[in-house]
């Protein structure tokens, strides 16, 4: 399988009418907190593309997708230089999948790669900022609603990030979203029908069992 590079062309994004578009103007990204949006997202997407290619090299295809809401402002699941604490995605995954009460970084990344699992974000902007009480800190003129978050997730998934899911359109999808977040499933029926299980961001009990049921002891 040949993967077109880059999978997402950051120079050709269409963010018209997206509530999250103002977040692209910020210079508060990366663990150091001083990168601009473009530099941070390009860095994150390079890491995701690398993981994609390695999974396809090892398995011939993506075997399962985990779909999450958006790329955080200061950390990324495939970045070993990022730190995750209790309650955050990579920490939660390490605890549920590997039984480790710590951010196990590269160990989790290798585990997912060996299983053929790719984590994809609906949106390229940190959508949680839209509903943050500190929205002014991030240059926003108003606090947005959870409806706006869902609209933004749907727009970006539809226009950009679904390209990852289309690499293997037969692979099933597990979603992990915060409460009242994620994309509008009625607007993406071709993705909705592939969803095998939905998890709340803070409650990943049985995720490991679900993965084993789908993939077996691979």
C-alpha positions as CSV (number, residue, x, y, z in Angstrom):
1,X,0.0,0.0,0.0
2,X,1.4,3.4,-1.0
3,X,0.5,6.4,1.2
4,X,0.4,9.8,-0.4
5,X,2.6,12.2,1.5
6,X,1.7,14.4,3.3
7,X,-1.6,12.8,4.2
8,X,-2.9,16.2,5.2
9,X,-1.5,19.2,3.4
10,X,-1.5,22.0,6.0
11,X,-1.0,24.6,3.3
12,X,-4.3,23.6,1.7
13,X,-6.7,23.5,4.6
14,X,-10.2,24.8,4.3
15,X,-11.2,26.3,7.7
16,X,-13.9,28.5,6.4
17,X,-16.9,28.7,8.8
18,X,-15.1,26.6,11.5
19,X,-15.6,27.9,15.0
20,X,-12.0,26.9,15.9
21,X,-10.4,28.9,13.1
22,X,-9.2,31.7,15.5
23,X,-7.1,29.1,17.4
24,X,-4.8,29.0,14.4
25,X,-3.6,32.5,15.3
26,X,-2.2,31.5,18.7
27,X,1.4,31.2,19.7
28,X,1.0,29.0,22.8
29,X,1.6,25.5,21.4
30,X,4.0,22.6,22.2
31,X,5.2,21.5,25.6
32,X,7.3,24.7,25.8
33,X,4.2,26.8,25.1
34,X,5.8,29.1,22.5
35,X,5.3,27.5,19.1
36,X,2.8,28.8,16.6
37,X,-0.1,26.6,15.5
38,X,1.4,25.6,12.1
39,X,4.8,24.5,13.6
40,X,3.1,22.4,16.3
41,X,0.5,20.7,14.0
42,X,3.1,20.0,11.4
43,X,5.3,18.3,14.1
44,X,2.4,16.3,15.3
45,X,1.2,15.2,11.9
46,X,4.7,14.1,11.0
47,X,4.7,11.8,14.0
48,X,1.3,10.4,13.1
49,X,2.3,9.8,9.5
50,X,5.4,8.0,10.7
51,X,3.3,5.8,12.9
52,X,0.9,5.2,10.0
53,X,3.7,4.1,7.6
54,X,5.2,1.8,10.3
55,X,1.8,0.1,10.9
56,X,1.2,-0.4,7.2
57,X,4.8,-1.8,6.8
58,X,4.2,-4.3,9.6
59,X,0.6,-5.3,8.9
60,X,-0.1,-4.2,5.4
61,X,-3.0,-2.0,6.6
62,X,-4.4,-0.1,9.5
63,X,-6.3,-2.8,11.5
64,X,-8.2,-0.6,13.9
65,X,-8.7,3.1,14.5
66,X,-9.1,5.0,17.8
67,X,-10.8,8.3,17.0
68,X,-10.5,11.2,19.5
69,X,-11.7,14.8,19.6
70,X,-8.7,17.0,18.8
71,X,-4.9,17.5,19.1
72,X,-4.1,19.2,22.5
73,X,-2.3,22.5,22.7
74,X,0.7,21.3,24.7
75,X,1.0,17.5,24.2
76,X,0.5,14.9,21.6
77,X,-0.1,11.2,22.0
78,X,2.7,10.2,19.6
79,X,5.2,12.7,21.0
80,X,7.5,11.1,23.6
81,X,8.6,14.6,24.7
82,X,5.0,15.3,25.8
83,X,3.9,14.5,29.4
84,X,0.5,13.2,30.3
85,X,-0.9,13.2,33.8
86,X,-3.7,11.3,35.4
87,X,-7.0,11.9,33.6
88,X,-5.3,12.7,30.3
89,X,-5.6,10.4,27.2
90,X,-2.2,8.7,27.0
91,X,-2.1,8.2,30.8
92,X,-5.6,6.7,30.7
93,X,-4.6,4.4,27.8
94,X,-1.5,3.2,29.6
95,X,-3.6,2.4,32.7
96,X,-6.3,0.5,30.8
97,X,-4.3,-1.2,28.1
98,X,-1.0,-1.9,29.9
99,X,-2.0,-1.8,33.6
100,X,0.5,1.0,34.3
101,X,-0.4,4.0,36.5
102,X,2.0,6.3,34.7
103,X,2.6,7.9,31.3
104,X,4.4,5.0,29.6
105,X,5.0,7.0,26.4
106,X,7.0,4.9,24.0
107,X,5.8,1.6,25.5
108,X,2.2,2.5,24.6
109,X,3.2,3.8,21.1
110,X,4.9,0.5,20.4
111,X,2.0,-1.5,21.8
112,X,-0.4,0.3,19.4
113,X,1.9,-0.2,16.5
114,X,2.2,-3.9,17.1
115,X,-1.5,-4.2,17.3
116,X,-2.0,-2.2,14.1
117,X,-4.0,0.5,15.8
118,X,-3.8,4.2,14.7
119,X,-5.1,7.1,16.8
120,X,-6.7,9.8,14.8
121,X,-8.0,13.2,16.0
122,X,-11.2,14.7,14.5
123,X,-9.8,18.2,14.7
124,X,-6.3,19.7,14.2
125,X,-7.1,22.5,16.8
126,X,-7.4,22.0,20.6
127,X,-11.2,22.3,20.8
128,X,-11.4,22.2,24.6
129,X,-10.1,25.8,24.5
130,X,-13.4,26.9,22.9
131,X,-15.3,26.1,26.0
132,X,-12.6,27.0,28.5
133,X,-13.3,29.6,31.2
134,X,-9.8,31.0,30.3
135,X,-10.8,31.5,26.6
136,X,-9.5,35.1,26.7
137,X,-6.0,33.9,27.6
138,X,-6.0,32.2,24.2
139,X,-7.0,35.2,22.2
140,X,-10.7,34.3,21.8
141,X,-13.3,37.1,21.8
142,X,-16.0,34.9,23.4
143,X,-16.6,31.5,25.1
144,X,-18.0,29.0,22.7
145,X,-20.5,26.2,23.3
146,X,-20.2,22.4,23.2
147,X,-22.3,22.6,20.1
148,X,-19.6,24.7,18.5
149,X,-17.0,22.1,19.5
150,X,-19.0,19.4,17.8
151,X,-19.4,21.6,14.7
152,X,-15.7,22.2,14.6
153,X,-14.9,18.5,15.0
154,X,-17.3,17.6,12.2
155,X,-15.9,20.2,9.8
156,X,-12.3,19.2,10.3
157,X,-13.0,15.5,10.2
158,X,-15.0,16.0,7.0
159,X,-12.5,18.2,5.2
160,X,-9.2,17.0,6.5
161,X,-8.6,14.2,9.0
162,X,-10.9,11.6,7.6
163,X,-8.1,11.0,5.1
164,X,-6.5,8.8,7.7
165,X,-9.8,6.8,8.2
166,X,-10.0,6.3,4.4
167,X,-6.6,4.6,4.3
168,X,-8.5,1.5,5.3
169,X,-12.2,2.2,4.9
170,X,-13.0,-1.3,6.1
171,X,-11.3,-1.0,9.5
172,X,-13.5,-0.5,12.5
173,X,-13.4,2.5,14.7
174,X,-13.4,3.0,18.5
175,X,-14.3,6.5,19.6
176,X,-13.0,8.2,22.8
177,X,-14.6,11.6,23.3
178,X,-15.3,13.8,26.3
179,X,-18.9,14.0,27.4
180,X,-21.1,15.9,24.8
181,X,-18.2,16.1,22.4
182,X,-17.1,14.5,19.1
183,X,-18.4,14.8,15.6
184,X,-22.1,14.8,14.5
185,X,-22.6,11.2,13.4
186,X,-25.6,11.9,11.3
187,X,-23.4,14.1,9.1
188,X,-20.8,11.4,8.6
189,X,-22.9,8.2,8.2
190,X,-20.1,6.4,6.4
191,X,-17.9,6.8,9.5
192,X,-20.8,6.2,12.0
193,X,-21.5,2.7,10.6
194,X,-17.8,1.7,11.2
195,X,-17.9,2.6,14.9
196,X,-17.9,-0.6,17.0
197,X,-17.7,1.0,20.4
198,X,-17.9,4.4,22.0
199,X,-16.0,5.4,25.2
200,X,-16.3,8.4,27.4
201,X,-12.9,10.1,27.7
202,X,-12.7,9.5,31.5
203,X,-14.0,5.9,31.5
204,X,-12.0,3.4,29.4
205,X,-13.1,0.3,31.3
206,X,-13.3,-2.7,28.9
207,X,-11.3,-0.9,26.1
208,X,-8.7,-3.6,26.3
209,X,-11.3,-6.4,26.0
210,X,-13.0,-4.6,23.1
211,X,-9.7,-4.4,21.2
212,X,-9.0,-8.1,21.9
213,X,-12.4,-9.0,20.6
214,X,-11.8,-7.1,17.4
215,X,-8.2,-8.0,16.7
216,X,-7.8,-11.3,18.7
217,X,-4.4,-12.1,20.2
218,X,-2.3,-10.5,17.5
